């Protein structure tokens, strides 16, 4: 969770992953779903020391259907992207889970 796919421009990362996957190989990743209305490249400020500016980290947030289009455009098939609801309790944010195959 919160790996390279979330923190790397998909236009750069997806072709590199697809190139390395053998036919039938699978790409699976999970991350938080996007905040409604906040899609594409987003920035997060990560606090550091009291005398330091925060670290800026970019992440890429898309709705499930947008991930499906991106992956298909980069040569993946059998793409499935869904948001798994949070379990019962105080937390309400689910998890985006994405699966895709390399063409055979």
C-alpha positions as CSV (number, residue, x, y, z in Angstrom):
1,X,0.0,0.0,0.0
2,X,1.2,3.5,-0.8
3,X,3.9,2.3,-3.1
4,X,5.5,3.3,-6.4
5,X,2.2,3.5,-8.3
6,X,0.8,6.2,-5.9
7,X,4.0,8.2,-5.9
8,X,5.2,8.0,-9.5
9,X,3.7,9.6,-12.6
10,X,1.7,6.8,-14.3
11,X,2.9,8.0,-17.7
12,X,6.4,7.0,-16.7
13,X,5.8,4.1,-14.4
14,X,3.1,2.1,-16.2
15,X,5.1,1.6,-19.4
16,X,8.1,0.5,-17.4
17,X,6.1,-2.0,-15.4
18,X,4.4,-3.3,-18.6
19,X,7.7,-3.7,-20.3
20,X,9.1,-5.9,-17.5
21,X,6.0,-8.1,-17.0
22,X,6.0,-11.5,-18.8
23,X,2.8,-12.3,-20.7
24,X,0.1,-13.1,-18.2
25,X,2.0,-11.3,-15.4
26,X,-0.1,-9.3,-13.0
27,X,0.2,-5.8,-11.5
28,X,-1.7,-5.4,-8.2
29,X,-1.7,-2.3,-6.0
30,X,-3.7,-0.6,-3.4
31,X,-3.9,2.9,-2.0
32,X,-6.4,5.3,-0.5
33,X,-9.2,6.3,-2.9
34,X,-9.0,9.9,-4.2
35,X,-10.8,12.7,-2.4
36,X,-13.8,13.7,-4.5
37,X,-12.8,16.3,-7.0
38,X,-9.1,15.9,-6.4
39,X,-7.8,13.8,-9.3
40,X,-4.4,13.5,-11.0
41,X,-1.2,14.7,-9.5
42,X,-1.8,16.0,-5.9
43,X,0.7,17.3,-3.4
44,X,1.1,16.3,0.3
45,X,3.1,18.3,2.9
46,X,5.0,16.0,5.2
47,X,6.1,17.8,8.5
48,X,9.8,17.7,9.3
49,X,11.8,19.4,12.1
50,X,10.6,22.6,13.7
51,X,13.2,24.6,11.7
52,X,12.6,22.9,8.4
53,X,10.1,23.4,5.6
54,X,7.8,20.5,5.1
55,X,8.7,17.9,2.6
56,X,6.5,18.0,-0.5
57,X,5.5,14.6,-1.9
58,X,3.5,14.2,-5.1
59,X,1.0,11.4,-5.5
60,X,-1.4,10.4,-8.3
61,X,-5.1,10.0,-7.4
62,X,-7.7,8.6,-9.8
63,X,-11.1,7.1,-9.6
64,X,-11.3,3.4,-10.4
65,X,-12.6,3.9,-13.9
66,X,-9.7,6.4,-14.7
67,X,-7.2,3.8,-13.4
68,X,-8.8,1.2,-15.7
69,X,-8.5,3.5,-18.7
70,X,-4.8,4.4,-17.9
71,X,-3.8,0.8,-17.5
72,X,-5.6,-0.3,-20.7
73,X,-3.9,2.6,-22.6
74,X,-0.5,1.2,-21.5
75,X,-1.1,-2.3,-22.7
76,X,-2.7,-4.0,-19.7
77,X,-5.8,-6.3,-20.0
78,X,-8.2,-7.8,-17.5
79,X,-8.2,-4.6,-15.5
80,X,-10.3,-4.4,-12.4
81,X,-10.3,-1.4,-10.1
82,X,-12.7,-1.1,-7.1
83,X,-13.0,0.6,-3.8
84,X,-13.3,-1.8,-0.9
85,X,-15.4,-0.2,1.8
86,X,-13.9,0.4,5.2
87,X,-14.8,-2.2,7.9
88,X,-17.4,-1.3,10.5
89,X,-16.0,1.2,13.0
90,X,-14.9,4.8,13.3
91,X,-12.8,4.9,10.1
92,X,-14.8,5.5,6.9
93,X,-12.2,5.6,4.2
94,X,-11.9,2.4,2.2
95,X,-9.1,1.1,0.0
96,X,-8.7,1.3,-3.7
97,X,-7.6,-2.1,-5.1
98,X,-6.4,-2.4,-8.7
99,X,-5.5,-5.6,-10.6
100,X,-4.3,-5.8,-14.2
101,X,-2.7,-8.4,-16.5
102,X,0.0,-8.1,-19.1
103,X,-1.2,-9.1,-22.6
104,X,-0.4,-12.7,-23.4
